[in-house]
């Protein structure tokens, strides 16, 4: 078979930015860890590296979602292509669902449906990008923002979340980083004081991209406050999905919602650009869109409360087990989401060089997968997901404890 080569000139060159994006992705890191699993070890692999509790029976979605999807399929009304941005009943249902927590009412025109929250990220980053522009992204954060910014030649300027202050945004650093070419600030919510962020963004003259895929998954003393509440202060792009709250990440239904009562984004023609981008992209499955109104309108509060109860129980188990492991420290229990960030002290371990080395060897020796913090922008930190069934979590934490004891420096 001949090679694609013409006198030394290659016919094909790959896009190097795709490799760079994969290298900093959660999926890329998990692939590396899985490749180091010991096939001869008959123990089950425990996945504490990503927020997908759906394989565990205790985290089953509500029957309302099952019935809604079944009804949508059986109706045969959702077998055709969906319009760009989503079908009207689904967009209207998302607008009504989000408006429950806002001081104003969203309309279906404020909503674009996407294939999960990841596509919403890709859309908004692409729409806001232009030569010489930059974007403010938290560290630690979700690396898909970095990957999308990089692929769009958008300069990334990281601001710190301060672990000693419950991962509060360093707002002074944000003001120092921003300039006239800053297009937006990304905020992961729940997790940060929304009002302070809104006021800062207003002073800087930039919109807020609020990633609320974990919205309402809070179990501390502070209730969830959507960033859209402050839409009259600063324009807000809300990114969300049914993946986490309804425990169905594989259904791939998300949204990009604009909260902009004063019309700044419409004036800047951003809304039109979003629809133009979606014209070149794919829609979420029509049948999932068809199920959305029933899912959002009919899910009972008992289902959500049960999920929160399970997550709170799992977090307590995780936090108590961490106390017995000398080389990792949980500075503060989170009040939301499905994972904890813990600091790794490699000085207490004799043959572990950093967080990636720790996670690779842990996967190889104990068949437990956790995420190295470097993937999220924090070297020598670890992200441990606790959204699995309690017995499996206890077993995994015991394996981590055994691993750390085995690699501990002699005292």
C-alpha positions as CSV (number, residue, x, y, z in Angstrom):
1,X,0.0,0.0,0.0
2,X,1.5,3.3,-1.0
3,X,2.1,6.1,1.5
4,X,0.4,9.5,1.2
5,X,3.6,11.2,0.3
6,X,4.5,13.2,-2.8
7,X,8.2,13.9,-3.2
8,X,8.7,14.3,0.6
9,X,5.5,16.5,0.9
10,X,2.8,15.0,3.1
11,X,-0.7,15.0,1.7
12,X,-2.2,14.9,5.2
13,X,-1.4,16.9,8.4
14,X,-3.3,16.5,11.6
15,X,-4.6,19.3,13.8
16,X,-2.1,19.5,16.7
17,X,-4.6,21.4,18.8
18,X,-6.8,18.3,19.0
19,X,-4.0,16.4,20.7
20,X,-3.3,19.3,23.1
21,X,-7.0,19.4,24.0
22,X,-7.1,15.6,24.6
23,X,-4.0,15.8,26.7
24,X,-5.7,18.1,29.2
25,X,-9.0,16.3,29.3
26,X,-10.5,14.3,32.0
27,X,-11.3,11.5,29.5
28,X,-7.6,11.5,28.3
29,X,-6.4,11.2,31.9
30,X,-8.9,8.4,32.7
31,X,-7.7,6.5,29.6
32,X,-4.1,6.6,30.8
33,X,-5.2,5.3,34.2
34,X,-7.4,2.5,32.8
35,X,-4.4,1.4,30.6
36,X,-2.5,0.8,33.8
37,X,-5.0,-1.5,35.4
38,X,-3.8,-5.0,36.3
39,X,-5.8,-7.5,34.2
40,X,-4.8,-10.3,36.5
41,X,-6.3,-8.6,39.6
42,X,-9.8,-10.1,39.9
43,X,-11.2,-7.3,42.2
44,X,-13.7,-5.0,40.6
45,X,-12.4,-1.6,39.3
46,X,-13.8,1.2,41.4
47,X,-14.3,4.4,39.4
48,X,-13.8,7.5,41.6
49,X,-12.5,9.6,38.7
50,X,-15.6,11.1,37.2
51,X,-19.1,12.1,38.2
52,X,-21.3,9.4,36.8
53,X,-23.2,7.6,39.5
54,X,-25.7,6.0,37.1
55,X,-24.1,2.5,37.0
56,X,-24.9,2.1,40.7
57,X,-28.4,0.9,41.5
58,X,-28.9,3.3,44.4
59,X,-28.4,6.2,42.0
60,X,-31.1,5.2,39.6
61,X,-33.0,8.0,37.8
62,X,-36.7,8.6,38.6
63,X,-39.4,6.6,37.0
64,X,-40.8,9.9,35.7
65,X,-37.8,10.1,33.4
66,X,-38.1,6.5,32.3
67,X,-41.8,6.9,31.6
68,X,-41.2,10.2,29.8
69,X,-38.7,8.7,27.5
70,X,-40.8,5.6,26.9
71,X,-43.8,7.8,26.0
72,X,-41.8,9.9,23.7
73,X,-40.6,6.9,21.8
74,X,-44.0,5.2,21.6
75,X,-45.7,8.4,20.4
76,X,-43.6,8.4,17.1
77,X,-43.7,12.2,17.2
78,X,-40.0,12.6,17.7
79,X,-38.4,10.5,15.0
80,X,-37.5,13.4,12.6
81,X,-34.9,16.1,12.7
82,X,-35.3,18.7,15.4
83,X,-35.1,22.5,14.6
84,X,-31.9,24.3,15.4
85,X,-31.8,25.1,19.1
86,X,-34.4,22.5,20.0
87,X,-38.1,21.9,19.7
88,X,-40.4,24.6,21.2
89,X,-42.1,22.5,24.0
90,X,-38.7,21.4,25.3
91,X,-37.2,24.9,25.2
92,X,-40.3,26.3,26.9
93,X,-40.0,23.6,29.6
94,X,-36.4,24.5,30.3
95,X,-37.3,28.2,30.5
96,X,-40.1,27.5,33.0
97,X,-37.9,25.1,35.0
98,X,-35.1,27.7,35.4
99,X,-37.5,30.6,36.0
100,X,-38.7,29.0,39.2
101,X,-35.5,30.3,40.9
102,X,-35.3,33.7,39.2
103,X,-36.8,37.1,39.9
104,X,-38.0,37.3,36.2
105,X,-39.4,34.9,33.6
106,X,-37.3,33.4,30.9
107,X,-38.9,32.6,27.5
108,X,-38.3,29.7,25.1
109,X,-36.3,32.2,22.9
110,X,-33.7,32.5,25.7
111,X,-33.0,28.7,25.5
112,X,-30.9,26.7,23.1
113,X,-30.8,22.9,23.7
114,X,-27.4,21.2,23.3
115,X,-25.9,17.7,23.4
116,X,-25.0,17.8,27.0
117,X,-23.3,20.7,28.8
118,X,-20.1,19.9,26.9
119,X,-21.6,21.1,23.6
120,X,-22.9,24.2,25.4
121,X,-19.3,25.0,26.4
122,X,-18.1,24.5,22.8
123,X,-20.9,26.8,21.4
124,X,-20.3,29.7,23.8
125,X,-16.5,29.6,23.6
126,X,-16.6,29.5,19.8
127,X,-19.1,32.3,19.6
128,X,-17.2,34.7,21.9
129,X,-13.8,34.0,20.3
130,X,-12.0,36.5,18.1
131,X,-8.3,37.2,17.3
132,X,-6.5,38.7,20.3
133,X,-9.2,37.9,22.8
134,X,-8.9,36.2,26.2
135,X,-11.1,34.5,28.7
136,X,-10.9,34.1,32.5
137,X,-11.1,30.5,33.6
138,X,-10.9,29.1,37.2
139,X,-8.2,26.9,38.5
140,X,-9.1,24.2,39.4
141,X,-11.7,24.0,36.8
142,X,-13.3,21.9,34.1
143,X,-10.6,21.3,31.5
144,X,-13.0,21.3,28.6
145,X,-13.1,25.1,28.8
146,X,-9.3,25.2,28.3
147,X,-9.5,22.7,25.4
148,X,-12.2,24.7,23.6
149,X,-10.5,28.0,24.2
150,X,-7.2,26.6,22.9
151,X,-8.8,25.2,19.8
152,X,-10.3,28.6,19.1
153,X,-7.0,30.5,19.6
154,X,-8.5,32.2,22.7
155,X,-6.0,33.2,25.3
156,X,-6.6,31.5,28.6
157,X,-6.0,33.5,31.8
158,X,-6.5,31.4,34.9
159,X,-7.6,32.8,38.2
160,X,-7.3,30.9,41.5
161,X,-9.9,29.4,43.7
162,X,-8.6,29.6,47.2
163,X,-8.8,26.2,49.0
164,X,-8.4,27.6,52.4
165,X,-11.5,29.7,51.9
166,X,-13.8,27.0,50.6
167,X,-12.6,27.5,47.0
168,X,-13.6,31.1,46.9
169,X,-12.7,33.1,43.8
170,X,-9.7,35.4,44.1
171,X,-11.6,38.5,42.9
172,X,-8.6,40.8,43.2
173,X,-6.7,38.5,40.8
174,X,-9.6,38.5,38.4
175,X,-9.6,42.3,38.2
176,X,-5.8,42.3,37.6
177,X,-6.2,39.7,34.8
178,X,-9.0,41.3,32.8
179,X,-8.5,43.9,30.1
180,X,-10.4,45.3,27.1
181,X,-10.0,42.0,25.2
182,X,-11.5,39.8,27.9
183,X,-14.7,38.2,26.6
184,X,-16.1,36.5,29.7
185,X,-15.4,35.0,33.1
186,X,-16.3,31.3,33.7
187,X,-17.8,30.4,37.1
188,X,-18.6,27.0,38.4
189,X,-21.8,27.2,40.4
190,X,-22.6,26.0,43.1
191,X,-19.3,26.9,44.6
192,X,-18.7,30.7,44.5
193,X,-20.5,33.8,46.0
194,X,-22.5,34.8,42.9
195,X,-23.3,38.4,44.0
196,X,-19.6,39.4,44.4
197,X,-18.8,37.8,41.0
198,X,-21.6,39.6,39.3
199,X,-20.5,43.0,40.6
200,X,-16.9,42.3,39.6
201,X,-18.0,41.3,36.1
202,X,-20.1,44.4,35.8
203,X,-17.1,46.6,36.7
204,X,-15.0,44.8,34.1
205,X,-17.7,45.0,31.5
206,X,-17.8,41.3,30.8
207,X,-20.5,38.6,30.8
208,X,-20.5,35.6,33.1
209,X,-20.5,32.0,31.8
210,X,-22.1,30.1,34.7
211,X,-21.5,26.3,34.6
212,X,-24.5,25.0,36.6
213,X,-24.4,21.3,35.6
214,X,-24.3,20.5,39.4
215,X,-27.1,23.0,40.1
216,X,-29.2,22.1,43.1
217,X,-26.9,19.3,44.2
218,X,-26.1,21.0,47.4
219,X,-26.2,19.6,50.9
220,X,-24.6,22.2,53.2
221,X,-26.0,25.2,55.0
222,X,-25.9,27.4,51.9
223,X,-28.8,26.9,49.3
224,X,-28.1,26.9,45.6
225,X,-28.4,30.4,44.1
226,X,-28.3,30.4,40.2
227,X,-26.1,33.0,38.7
228,X,-29.1,34.1,36.5
229,X,-30.5,35.8,39.6
230,X,-28.0,38.6,38.9
231,X,-28.8,38.9,35.2
232,X,-30.0,42.5,35.7
233,X,-26.5,43.3,37.0
234,X,-24.5,41.5,34.3
235,X,-25.5,39.3,31.3
236,X,-25.3,35.6,32.2
237,X,-24.9,32.6,30.0
238,X,-26.2,29.6,32.0
239,X,-24.9,26.2,31.0
240,X,-26.7,23.2,32.4
241,X,-28.1,19.7,31.8
242,X,-30.2,16.9,33.2
243,X,-27.0,14.8,33.5
244,X,-26.3,15.2,37.2
245,X,-29.5,16.1,38.9
246,X,-31.5,13.4,37.1
247,X,-28.5,11.0,37.0
248,X,-28.6,10.4,33.3
249,X,-25.3,11.7,31.8
250,X,-25.7,9.3,28.8
251,X,-28.9,11.0,27.7
252,X,-26.9,14.0,26.5
253,X,-29.4,16.8,27.0
254,X,-28.1,20.2,28.0
255,X,-28.8,23.8,27.5
256,X,-27.3,27.2,26.9
257,X,-29.6,29.9,28.4
258,X,-29.3,33.6,28.2
259,X,-30.3,35.8,31.1
260,X,-30.0,39.3,29.9
261,X,-33.1,41.4,30.9
262,X,-31.4,44.6,29.7
263,X,-30.7,43.2,26.2
264,X,-26.9,43.8,26.1
265,X,-26.2,40.5,24.3
266,X,-29.0,40.9,21.8
267,X,-27.6,44.4,21.0
268,X,-24.1,42.8,20.4
269,X,-25.7,40.2,18.1
270,X,-24.4,37.4,20.3
271,X,-27.8,35.6,20.3
272,X,-27.8,35.5,16.5
273,X,-24.2,34.2,16.5
274,X,-25.2,31.3,18.8
275,X,-27.9,30.2,16.4
276,X,-25.5,30.5,13.5
277,X,-23.1,28.2,15.2
278,X,-25.8,25.7,16.1
279,X,-26.7,25.7,12.4
280,X,-23.3,24.1,11.7
281,X,-23.6,21.7,14.7
282,X,-25.7,18.8,15.8
283,X,-28.8,18.7,18.0
284,X,-29.6,16.5,21.0
285,X,-31.6,13.5,20.0
286,X,-35.2,14.5,19.1
287,X,-36.7,11.7,21.3
288,X,-34.9,13.1,24.4
289,X,-36.1,16.6,23.6
290,X,-39.6,15.1,23.4
291,X,-39.3,13.7,26.9
292,X,-38.0,16.9,28.5
293,X,-41.3,18.6,29.3
294,X,-42.6,15.6,31.3
295,X,-39.3,15.1,33.1
296,X,-38.9,18.7,34.2
297,X,-42.6,19.3,35.1
298,X,-43.4,16.0,36.8
299,X,-40.3,14.9,38.8
300,X,-41.3,14.9,42.5
301,X,-39.1,16.5,45.2
302,X,-38.8,13.2,47.0
303,X,-36.5,12.0,44.2
304,X,-34.1,14.9,44.5
305,X,-34.1,14.7,48.3
306,X,-33.2,11.0,48.2
307,X,-30.3,11.8,45.9
308,X,-29.1,14.5,48.2
309,X,-29.4,12.1,51.2
310,X,-27.3,9.5,49.4
311,X,-24.6,12.1,48.4
312,X,-24.4,13.4,52.0
313,X,-24.0,9.9,53.3
314,X,-21.3,9.1,50.8
315,X,-19.5,12.4,51.5
316,X,-19.5,11.6,55.2
317,X,-18.0,8.2,54.6
318,X,-15.3,9.7,52.3
319,X,-14.4,12.4,54.7
320,X,-14.1,10.1,57.7
321,X,-11.9,7.6,55.7
322,X,-9.6,10.4,54.5
323,X,-8.8,11.4,58.1
324,X,-7.0,8.1,58.5
325,X,-4.8,8.6,55.5
326,X,-1.8,10.7,56.4
327,X,-0.6,11.8,53.0
328,X,-3.9,13.3,51.8
329,X,-5.8,16.2,53.4
330,X,-9.3,17.4,53.0
331,X,-9.2,21.1,53.9
332,X,-13.0,21.5,54.0
333,X,-16.0,19.3,53.2
334,X,-17.7,20.5,50.1
335,X,-21.4,21.6,50.3
336,X,-22.3,20.5,46.8
337,X,-21.3,18.4,43.7
338,X,-20.2,14.8,43.7
339,X,-16.5,15.0,44.6
340,X,-13.9,16.2,47.0
341,X,-10.5,17.9,46.3
342,X,-7.7,16.6,48.6
343,X,-4.1,17.8,48.9
344,X,-1.4,15.2,48.4
345,X,1.8,15.4,50.4
346,X,4.4,13.5,48.4
347,X,7.0,14.1,51.0
348,X,5.4,11.4,53.1
349,X,5.7,8.8,50.3
350,X,9.0,7.3,49.3
351,X,8.4,6.4,45.6
352,X,5.6,8.7,44.4
353,X,6.8,11.7,42.4
354,X,3.5,13.6,41.9
355,X,-0.3,13.3,41.7
356,X,-0.2,11.6,38.3
357,X,2.3,9.1,39.4
358,X,0.2,8.4,42.5
359,X,-3.0,7.8,40.4
360,X,-1.2,5.6,37.9
361,X,0.3,3.4,40.6
362,X,-3.0,3.3,42.6
363,X,-4.8,2.1,39.5
364,X,-2.2,-0.6,38.8
365,X,-1.9,-1.9,42.4
366,X,-5.4,-1.4,43.8
367,X,-7.8,-1.0,40.8
368,X,-9.1,2.3,42.1
369,X,-9.3,5.2,39.7
370,X,-9.1,8.8,41.0
371,X,-8.4,11.9,39.1
372,X,-5.0,13.6,39.4
373,X,-5.4,17.3,40.2
374,X,-3.0,18.4,37.4
375,X,-5.8,17.7,34.9
376,X,-7.8,20.4,36.7
377,X,-4.9,22.8,37.0
378,X,-3.7,21.8,40.5
379,X,-0.5,19.8,40.8
380,X,-0.3,17.4,43.8
381,X,-4.0,17.5,44.4
382,X,-6.5,14.7,43.9
383,X,-10.1,14.7,43.0
384,X,-12.1,11.8,44.5
385,X,-15.6,11.2,43.4
386,X,-17.9,9.9,46.2
387,X,-21.1,9.4,44.1
388,X,-21.1,5.6,44.2
389,X,-22.8,3.1,46.5
390,X,-21.5,3.2,50.1
391,X,-20.1,-0.3,50.3
392,X,-18.1,0.2,47.1
393,X,-16.9,3.6,48.4
394,X,-15.8,2.1,51.7
395,X,-13.9,-0.7,50.0
396,X,-12.2,1.8,47.6
397,X,-11.1,4.1,50.5
398,X,-9.7,1.1,52.3
399,X,-7.7,0.2,49.2
400,X,-6.4,3.8,49.0
401,X,-5.4,3.6,52.6
402,X,-3.5,0.3,52.1
403,X,-1.8,1.8,49.1
404,X,-0.6,4.9,51.0
405,X,0.6,2.8,53.9
406,X,2.5,0.5,51.6
407,X,4.3,3.5,49.9
408,X,4.8,5.5,53.1
409,X,8.3,6.6,54.1
410,X,9.5,4.8,57.2
411,X,9.1,7.0,60.3
